[in-house]
Amino acid sequence: MVIPVVTRTRSGVAFSLALGGSALSTAASAWALAEVLANGSIRYDLGGWAPPVGIQYVVDEVSAFVALVVTSVATLVIAGTRRWAEREAGARAGPFYALVMLLLAGLGGMVVTADLFNLFVFLEISSLAAYTLVFLGGRAGMLAGFRYLVLGSIGGAFYLLGVGFLYFSTGTLNMEETATILAASPSSRSVQAGAVFIFVGLGLKMALVPLHLWLPDAYTHAPSSVNSLLAPIMTKVGAYAMVRMFLSVFPDGYLKDEALVADGLLVLGLVGIVFGSVAAIRQSDIRRMLAYSSIGQLGLIAVGIGLATPLGLVAALLHVMNHAVMKGTLFLAAASVRLSTGLSSVNGLTGLGRAMPLTMACFTLGALSMVGIPPMAGFFSKWWAAQAGVESGQWVVVAVVLGSSLLTAVYVFIVLERVYLRPALPAEGHEASEETGVPVDETGDAPDASDEGVPAHVRGASESPVDVVLPLAVLALATVVLGVANSFIVTHVLEPGVR
């Protein structure tokens, strides 16, 4: 609310205000997590009105954990994309950063609210901000944003319809009271239908296969300062909302035995893992490849939720954190490459391992974590998901989770091979790709050549400025640190939160 007013006369302070607001939110989230771990949940009745009349906000282990993930990753992304935001927003820096703050406010509200309808309000606040930010990507961004808007609105309508069914059956919108009433009442068709509608709506917001159609274009055509922010955190909060339904709204076992939502999530998650990974292999644009990769990784989160066991929910929440950090690293690295070379194709990365060593080292750490190489963070969330599958006797889950690492390795190592092992592309003797401007041979691949005749995009490439590389390096190192610290996070934060 402050940014649009202040920046009418001082547009240059928009970035500082946004970064400061996000950093303060990160500090508050860290304090809240420490307070919850020490003294238990924090509760606040809005306006002093207790539920069911008023809206209650609750910060417990899980919500504080997710809030810290969202705010910390957002802070680093905002810091690392300042130069892109200056290019893409231009004189509209004030409205741009106001929308970024509105997006984070909506996501934060979704995380801490304990009211089903209030969750819908925050869901739409964050969605409206996201639609508008995607629209800033030019003509292609407008088309992608419009598709996102239409499908996102349908998802919101499904969620709201499901909440209506629950309200008609229970007479309350408070999550804990809804769970208490449902536990004391026999199962009904209206509640079962409400559960299905809620999860269809959240599945669309989460981009769960086959409700993912908006995501690849939105991530590809949104401005670099936008897709670097949306990709790590937007869909993860939708996944958190699903977890919250299991923890706080529906009685234990209801979504597995009565509404059969858990089995649907499990199947769609397994399909999403395979589909997203296979589709990523076929992409030539690094942003589109990462977008389809997200679909596969979100499938892994859905599998953990669908197992509907404490260990499965732990695996899902751990991967929410790990994927946010990994994807933030990869999209920031891609933005850094575009800042230096203007290219986003996979072939365009050839030879950049020597021209941009820090950026590509960070990209490598994020990519290896996504494959699941120990001790990277991505390995441990897959490990816990496989453990949850063994515990539930779901051996197909174990096979697909392990197989997903092999599929991920295929497209990751295609990129790393070009970055580090192939010689730089020749400047002469080959036609340039119409899409990227990078020379290719008759097969469409970058031809082997010596370092002589290096093309302009590699000759002119240099490491990005420190304000770009530093946040990127922090995220990349976090993939290692969080992997090493995974046992502490699981034992002291997530396991108490899902009991």
C-alpha positions as CSV (number, residue, x, y, z in Angstrom):
1,M,0.0,0.0,0.0
2,V,2.9,2.3,0.7
3,I,4.9,1.7,-2.5
4,P,2.4,3.1,-5.1
5,V,2.0,6.3,-3.0
6,V,5.7,7.0,-2.3
7,T,6.9,6.1,-5.8
8,R,4.6,8.7,-7.5
9,T,7.3,11.2,-6.7
10,R,10.3,8.9,-6.0
11,S,10.1,5.9,-8.3
12,G,13.7,4.9,-7.5
13,V,12.8,3.8,-4.0
14,A,10.4,1.1,-5.1
15,F,13.0,-1.7,-5.1
16,S,14.3,-0.7,-1.7
17,L,10.9,-0.6,-0.2
18,A,10.0,-4.0,-1.7
19,L,13.2,-5.6,-0.6
20,G,12.9,-4.1,2.9
21,G,9.3,-5.3,3.2
22,S,10.2,-8.8,2.1
23,A,13.3,-8.9,4.4
24,L,11.2,-7.8,7.4
25,S,8.7,-10.5,6.5
26,T,11.5,-13.1,6.4
27,A,12.7,-11.9,9.9
28,A,9.2,-12.1,11.2
29,S,8.7,-15.6,9.8
30,A,12.0,-16.8,11.4
31,W,10.9,-15.3,14.7
32,A,7.5,-17.0,14.5
33,L,9.1,-20.4,13.7
34,A,11.4,-20.0,16.7
35,E,8.5,-19.0,18.9
36,V,6.3,-21.8,17.8
37,L,9.1,-24.4,18.3
38,A,9.7,-23.0,21.8
39,N,6.2,-22.3,23.1
40,G,3.6,-23.8,20.7
41,S,1.2,-22.4,18.2
42,I,0.4,-18.6,17.9
43,R,-3.3,-17.7,17.5
44,Y,-4.9,-14.4,16.6
45,D,-8.6,-13.5,16.3
46,L,-9.0,-10.8,13.7
47,G,-10.6,-7.7,15.3
48,G,-11.0,-9.6,18.6
49,W,-13.9,-11.7,17.1
50,A,-13.5,-15.4,18.0
51,P,-14.5,-18.1,15.5
52,P,-16.9,-19.1,14.2
53,V,-18.0,-15.5,13.9
54,G,-14.6,-14.1,13.3
55,I,-11.5,-15.0,11.3
56,Q,-8.7,-16.7,13.1
57,Y,-5.0,-16.9,12.1
58,V,-2.9,-19.7,13.3
59,V,0.9,-20.1,13.1
60,D,2.0,-23.6,13.9
61,E,5.2,-25.6,12.9
62,V,4.0,-26.2,9.4
63,S,2.7,-22.8,8.5
64,A,5.7,-21.0,10.1
65,F,8.0,-23.3,8.1
66,V,6.3,-22.6,4.8
67,A,6.1,-18.9,5.6
68,L,9.8,-18.8,6.1
69,V,10.5,-20.7,2.9
70,V,8.2,-18.3,0.9
71,T,9.5,-15.1,2.3
72,S,13.2,-16.0,2.3
73,V,13.3,-17.2,-1.3
74,A,11.2,-14.2,-2.4
75,T,13.7,-11.9,-0.7
76,L,16.6,-13.4,-2.5
77,V,14.8,-13.4,-5.9
78,I,13.8,-9.8,-5.5
79,A,17.4,-8.9,-4.8
80,G,18.8,-10.9,-7.7
81,T,16.3,-9.7,-10.3
82,R,16.6,-5.9,-9.7
83,R,18.4,-5.3,-13.0
84,W,15.7,-7.3,-14.9
85,A,12.9,-5.5,-13.1
86,E,14.5,-2.1,-14.2
87,R,14.5,-3.3,-17.8
88,E,11.1,-4.9,-17.8
89,A,9.1,-2.5,-15.6
90,G,10.9,0.7,-16.5
91,A,8.9,3.7,-15.3
92,R,6.3,1.4,-13.9
93,A,8.6,0.2,-11.1
94,G,6.2,1.4,-8.4
95,P,3.2,-0.6,-9.7
96,F,5.4,-3.6,-10.5
97,Y,6.8,-3.9,-6.9
98,A,3.4,-3.1,-5.4
99,L,2.1,-6.2,-7.3
100,V,5.0,-8.2,-6.1
101,M,4.2,-7.3,-2.5
102,L,0.5,-8.0,-3.1
103,L,1.5,-11.4,-4.4
104,L,3.5,-12.1,-1.3
105,A,0.8,-10.8,1.0
106,G,-1.7,-13.2,-0.6
107,L,0.6,-16.2,-0.3
108,G,1.4,-15.3,3.3
109,G,-2.3,-15.0,4.1
110,M,-2.9,-18.4,2.6
111,V,-0.3,-19.9,4.8
112,V,-1.4,-18.5,8.2
113,T,-5.2,-18.3,7.9
114,A,-7.4,-20.9,9.7
115,D,-10.6,-19.9,7.8
116,L,-11.6,-21.7,4.7
117,F,-13.2,-18.7,3.0
118,N,-10.4,-16.4,4.0
119,L,-8.0,-18.8,2.3
120,F,-10.1,-18.3,-0.9
121,V,-9.8,-14.5,-0.5
122,F,-6.0,-14.7,-0.2
123,L,-5.8,-17.3,-3.0
124,E,-7.5,-14.8,-5.3
125,I,-5.4,-11.9,-4.1
126,S,-2.2,-13.7,-4.9
127,S,-3.6,-15.0,-8.2
128,L,-4.7,-11.6,-9.5
129,A,-1.3,-10.2,-8.7
130,A,0.3,-13.2,-10.6
131,Y,-1.9,-12.8,-13.6
132,T,-1.0,-9.1,-13.9
133,L,2.7,-9.8,-13.5
134,V,2.7,-12.4,-16.3
135,F,0.9,-9.9,-18.6
136,L,4.0,-7.8,-18.5
137,G,5.8,-10.3,-20.7
138,G,4.6,-8.6,-24.0
139,R,2.2,-10.1,-26.5
140,A,3.2,-13.7,-25.7
141,G,3.0,-12.9,-22.0
142,M,-0.5,-11.5,-22.4
143,L,-1.7,-14.7,-24.1
144,A,0.0,-16.8,-21.4
145,G,-1.4,-14.6,-18.7
146,F,-4.9,-14.8,-20.1
147,R,-4.8,-18.6,-20.2
148,Y,-3.5,-18.5,-16.6
149,L,-6.3,-16.1,-15.6
150,V,-9.1,-18.2,-17.2
151,L,-7.9,-21.5,-15.7
152,G,-7.0,-20.0,-12.4
153,S,-10.4,-18.5,-12.1
154,I,-11.9,-21.9,-12.8
155,G,-9.7,-23.3,-10.1
156,G,-10.8,-20.6,-7.6
157,A,-14.5,-21.3,-8.5
158,F,-14.1,-25.0,-7.8
159,Y,-12.4,-24.3,-4.5
160,L,-15.2,-21.9,-3.5
161,L,-17.9,-24.3,-4.5
162,G,-16.3,-27.0,-2.3
163,V,-16.1,-24.6,0.6
164,G,-19.8,-23.9,0.1
165,F,-20.6,-27.6,0.4
166,L,-18.7,-27.9,3.6
167,Y,-20.3,-24.8,5.0
168,F,-23.8,-26.1,4.3
169,S,-22.9,-29.3,6.0
170,T,-21.1,-27.9,9.1
171,G,-22.3,-24.3,9.5
172,T,-18.8,-23.0,10.1
173,L,-15.8,-21.9,8.0
174,N,-13.2,-22.3,10.7
175,M,-10.9,-25.2,9.9
176,E,-10.6,-26.7,13.3
177,E,-14.3,-26.5,14.0
178,T,-15.0,-28.0,10.6
179,A,-12.8,-31.0,11.4
180,T,-14.5,-31.4,14.8
181,I,-18.0,-31.4,13.3
182,L,-17.0,-33.8,10.5
183,A,-15.4,-36.2,12.9
184,A,-18.6,-36.4,15.0
185,S,-20.9,-36.7,12.0
186,P,-21.5,-39.5,9.5
187,S,-20.0,-39.1,6.1
188,S,-22.3,-37.4,3.6
189,R,-22.4,-36.9,-0.2
190,S,-22.2,-33.2,0.1
191,V,-19.0,-33.3,2.2
192,Q,-17.4,-35.8,-0.2
193,A,-18.3,-33.6,-3.2
194,G,-17.0,-30.6,-1.3
195,A,-13.7,-32.3,-0.7
196,V,-13.4,-33.2,-4.4
197,F,-14.2,-29.7,-5.5
198,I,-11.6,-28.2,-3.1
199,F,-8.9,-30.5,-4.3
200,V,-9.7,-29.9,-8.0
201,G,-9.4,-26.2,-7.4
202,L,-6.2,-26.4,-5.5
203,G,-4.8,-28.9,-8.0
204,L,-5.4,-26.4,-10.8
205,K,-3.6,-23.7,-8.8
206,M,-0.8,-26.2,-8.1
207,A,-0.5,-27.2,-11.8
208,L,-1.1,-30.8,-11.1
209,V,-1.4,-33.0,-14.2
210,P,-3.8,-32.7,-16.1
211,L,-4.6,-29.3,-14.7
212,H,-1.2,-27.9,-15.6
213,L,-1.9,-26.3,-19.0
214,W,-1.3,-22.7,-17.8
215,L,2.1,-23.3,-16.3
216,P,4.6,-23.9,-19.3
217,D,3.6,-20.7,-21.2
218,A,3.3,-18.6,-18.0
219,Y,6.8,-19.5,-16.9
220,T,8.3,-19.2,-20.4
221,H,6.8,-15.9,-21.5
222,A,6.6,-14.0,-18.1
223,P,9.4,-11.5,-17.6
224,S,12.5,-12.9,-16.0
225,S,11.9,-10.9,-12.8
226,V,8.5,-12.5,-12.6
227,N,9.1,-16.2,-13.5
228,S,12.0,-16.3,-11.2
229,L,9.6,-15.3,-8.4
230,L,6.5,-17.4,-9.4
231,A,8.3,-20.6,-10.2
232,P,9.8,-21.2,-6.7
233,I,6.8,-20.2,-4.5
234,M,3.5,-19.8,-6.3
235,T,2.5,-23.4,-6.8
236,K,4.1,-24.5,-3.5
237,V,1.6,-22.5,-1.5
238,G,-1.2,-24.3,-3.4
239,A,0.5,-27.6,-2.3
240,Y,0.7,-26.3,1.3
241,A,-3.1,-25.6,1.2
242,M,-3.6,-29.3,0.2
243,V,-1.6,-30.4,3.1
244,R,-3.5,-28.1,5.4
245,M,-6.8,-29.7,4.3
246,F,-5.4,-33.1,5.5
247,L,-4.0,-31.6,8.8
248,S,-6.7,-29.2,9.9
249,V,-10.0,-29.6,8.0
250,F,-10.8,-33.3,7.2
251,P,-10.7,-35.9,10.0
252,D,-7.8,-38.4,9.9
253,G,-8.4,-41.0,7.1
254,Y,-11.4,-39.2,5.7
255,L,-9.8,-38.2,2.4
256,K,-8.4,-41.7,1.9
257,D,-11.4,-43.9,3.0
258,E,-14.5,-41.7,2.3
259,A,-13.8,-39.1,-0.4
260,L,-11.0,-41.0,-2.1
261,V,-9.1,-37.8,-2.8
262,A,-5.8,-39.2,-1.6
263,D,-5.8,-42.0,-4.1
264,G,-6.5,-39.5,-6.9
265,L,-3.6,-37.3,-5.8
266,L,-1.3,-40.3,-5.7
267,V,-2.2,-41.4,-9.2
268,L,-2.0,-37.9,-10.7
269,G,1.2,-37.3,-8.9
270,L,2.8,-40.4,-10.3
271,V,1.6,-39.5,-13.8
272,G,2.9,-35.9,-13.3
273,I,6.4,-37.1,-12.3
274,V,6.7,-39.1,-15.5
275,F,5.0,-36.6,-17.8
276,G,6.8,-33.6,-16.6
277,S,10.2,-35.3,-16.7
278,V,9.7,-36.7,-20.2
279,A,8.3,-33.4,-21.6
280,A,11.3,-31.5,-20.1
281,I,13.7,-33.7,-22.1
282,R,12.1,-32.5,-25.3
283,Q,12.5,-28.7,-24.7
284,S,15.0,-26.5,-26.4
285,D,14.3,-23.4,-24.3
286,I,15.8,-23.5,-20.8
287,R,12.8,-21.7,-19.2
288,R,10.3,-24.1,-20.8
289,M,12.5,-27.0,-19.8
290,L,12.4,-25.8,-16.2
291,A,8.7,-25.2,-16.4
292,Y,8.0,-28.9,-17.3
293,S,10.5,-29.9,-14.8
294,S,8.4,-28.1,-12.2
295,I,5.4,-30.2,-13.2
296,G,7.3,-33.3,-12.5
297,Q,8.6,-32.1,-9.2
298,L,5.1,-31.0,-8.2
299,G,4.0,-34.5,-9.0
300,L,6.4,-35.7,-6.3
301,I,4.8,-33.4,-3.8
302,A,1.4,-34.7,-4.8
303,V,2.6,-38.2,-4.2
304,G,3.7,-37.4,-0.7
305,I,0.3,-35.8,0.1
306,G,-1.6,-38.6,-1.6
307,L,0.1,-41.3,0.6
308,A,-1.8,-39.6,3.4
309,T,0.6,-40.7,6.1
310,P,2.7,-38.6,8.4
311,L,5.9,-39.6,6.7
312,G,4.3,-38.9,3.3
313,L,3.3,-35.4,4.4
314,V,6.8,-34.8,5.8
315,A,8.3,-35.8,2.4
316,A,5.8,-33.4,0.6
317,L,6.6,-30.5,2.9
318,L,10.3,-31.1,2.7
319,H,10.1,-31.1,-1.1
320,V,8.1,-27.8,-1.0
321,M,11.2,-26.2,0.6
322,N,13.8,-28.0,-1.5
323,H,12.0,-27.4,-4.8
324,A,11.5,-23.7,-3.9
325,V,15.3,-23.3,-3.3
326,M,16.3,-25.5,-6.3
327,K,13.9,-23.8,-8.8
328,G,14.8,-20.3,-7.5
329,T,18.5,-21.2,-8.1
330,L,17.8,-22.4,-11.7
331,F,15.6,-19.6,-12.8
332,L,17.9,-17.0,-11.3
333,A,20.8,-18.6,-13.2
334,A,18.8,-18.6,-16.4
335,A,18.0,-14.9,-15.8
336,S,21.7,-14.2,-15.2
337,V,22.6,-15.9,-18.5
338,R,20.0,-13.9,-20.4
339,L,21.3,-10.7,-18.8
340,S,24.8,-11.4,-20.1
341,T,24.0,-13.1,-23.5
342,G,20.4,-12.4,-24.3
343,L,19.9,-16.1,-24.9
344,S,17.6,-18.7,-23.3
345,S,18.1,-21.7,-25.5
346,V,19.8,-24.9,-24.3
347,N,22.2,-24.7,-27.2
348,G,22.9,-21.1,-26.3
349,L,24.5,-22.3,-23.0
350,T,27.3,-24.0,-24.9
351,G,30.7,-22.9,-23.7
352,L,29.4,-20.7,-20.9
353,G,31.0,-22.8,-18.2
354,R,34.2,-20.9,-18.7
355,A,32.7,-17.5,-19.6
356,M,30.3,-17.4,-16.6
357,P,31.8,-19.8,-14.1
358,L,30.0,-18.6,-11.0
359,T,26.5,-18.5,-12.6
360,M,27.0,-21.9,-14.1
361,A,28.4,-23.4,-10.9
362,C,25.3,-22.3,-9.1
363,F,23.1,-23.7,-11.9
364,T,25.0,-27.0,-11.6
365,L,24.3,-27.2,-7.8
366,G,20.6,-26.6,-8.4
367,A,20.5,-29.1,-11.2
368,L,22.3,-31.8,-9.3
369,S,20.0,-31.2,-6.3
370,M,17.0,-31.6,-8.6
371,V,18.4,-35.0,-9.9
372,G,18.8,-36.1,-6.3
373,I,22.5,-36.4,-5.8
374,P,23.5,-36.6,-2.1
375,P,24.2,-34.6,-0.1
376,M,22.0,-32.1,-2.0
377,A,18.6,-31.2,-0.6
378,G,16.7,-32.8,-3.5
379,F,18.0,-36.2,-2.6
380,F,16.6,-36.3,0.9
381,S,13.0,-35.3,0.0
382,K,13.0,-38.1,-2.6
383,W,14.5,-40.4,0.0
384,W,11.7,-39.6,2.5
385,A,9.1,-40.0,-0.2
386,A,10.5,-43.5,-1.1
387,Q,10.5,-44.3,2.6
388,A,6.9,-43.3,2.9
389,G,6.1,-45.5,-0.1
390,V,7.8,-48.5,1.5
391,E,6.0,-47.8,4.8
392,S,2.7,-47.8,2.9
393,G,3.5,-50.9,0.8
394,Q,3.2,-48.7,-2.3
395,W,6.1,-50.1,-4.3
396,V,5.1,-48.3,-7.5
397,V,5.8,-45.1,-5.6
398,V,9.3,-46.2,-4.8
399,A,9.9,-47.2,-8.4
400,V,8.6,-44.0,-9.9
401,V,10.4,-41.8,-7.4
402,L,13.7,-43.5,-8.0
403,G,13.0,-43.5,-11.8
404,S,12.3,-39.8,-11.7
405,S,16.0,-39.2,-10.7
406,L,17.1,-41.0,-13.9
407,L,14.6,-39.0,-16.1
408,T,15.7,-35.8,-14.5
409,A,19.3,-36.7,-15.0
410,V,18.7,-37.0,-18.8
411,Y,17.7,-33.4,-19.4
412,V,20.0,-32.0,-16.7
413,F,23.1,-33.7,-18.1
414,I,22.1,-32.6,-21.6
415,V,22.5,-29.0,-20.4
416,L,25.6,-29.6,-18.3
417,E,27.3,-31.4,-21.2
418,R,26.8,-28.3,-23.3
419,V,27.9,-26.0,-20.6
420,Y,31.2,-27.7,-19.7
421,L,32.1,-30.4,-22.2
422,R,31.3,-29.1,-25.6
423,P,33.6,-26.6,-27.2
424,A,32.1,-23.2,-27.8
425,L,30.1,-22.7,-31.0
426,P,31.9,-21.5,-34.1
427,A,31.1,-18.1,-35.4
428,E,31.3,-18.9,-39.1
429,G,30.4,-21.8,-41.3
430,H,27.0,-22.6,-39.8
431,E,23.6,-21.0,-40.1
432,A,22.1,-19.4,-37.0
433,S,18.9,-20.7,-35.4
434,E,16.0,-18.4,-36.2
435,E,14.8,-18.8,-32.6
436,T,18.0,-18.2,-30.7
437,G,20.5,-16.7,-33.1
438,V,23.0,-19.5,-32.1
439,P,24.8,-21.3,-34.9
440,V,23.6,-24.9,-35.4
441,D,24.4,-27.7,-37.8
442,E,22.0,-29.6,-40.1
443,T,20.7,-31.7,-37.2
444,G,19.8,-28.6,-35.1
445,D,22.5,-29.4,-32.5
446,A,25.5,-27.3,-31.7
447,P,28.4,-28.6,-33.8
448,D,31.7,-29.6,-32.3
449,A,34.5,-27.1,-32.8
450,S,37.6,-25.7,-31.3
451,D,37.6,-22.5,-29.3
452,E,38.6,-20.6,-32.4
453,G,35.8,-18.6,-34.0
454,V,33.8,-18.4,-30.8
455,P,30.5,-16.6,-31.5
456,A,29.7,-13.2,-30.3
457,H,27.4,-14.4,-27.5
458,V,30.2,-16.4,-25.8
459,R,33.0,-13.9,-26.6
460,G,30.9,-11.1,-25.1
461,A,29.7,-13.1,-22.1
462,S,31.0,-12.2,-18.7
463,E,30.0,-13.0,-15.2
464,S,26.9,-11.1,-14.0
465,P,27.3,-8.3,-11.5
466,V,27.6,-9.1,-7.8
467,D,24.1,-8.1,-7.0
468,V,22.9,-10.8,-9.3
469,V,25.4,-13.5,-8.4
470,L,25.3,-13.1,-4.6
471,P,21.6,-14.0,-4.1
472,L,22.0,-16.8,-6.7
473,A,25.0,-18.1,-4.8
474,V,23.1,-18.0,-1.5
475,L,20.3,-20.1,-3.0
476,A,22.7,-22.5,-4.6
477,L,24.6,-23.1,-1.3
478,A,21.3,-23.5,0.5
479,T,20.7,-26.6,-1.6
480,V,23.7,-28.1,0.1
481,V,23.1,-26.7,3.6
482,L,19.4,-27.8,3.7
483,G,20.4,-31.2,2.5
484,V,22.9,-31.6,5.4
485,A,20.3,-30.2,7.8
486,N,17.4,-32.2,6.5
487,S,17.3,-34.5,9.6
488,F,17.0,-31.6,12.0
489,I,14.2,-30.0,9.9
490,V,12.3,-33.3,9.7
491,T,12.7,-34.2,13.4
492,H,12.2,-30.8,15.0
493,V,9.8,-29.0,12.6
494,L,7.9,-31.2,10.2
495,E,7.3,-34.4,12.2
496,P,5.8,-32.4,15.2
497,G,3.7,-30.4,12.7
498,V,2.0,-33.3,11.0
499,R,1.1,-35.3,14.1
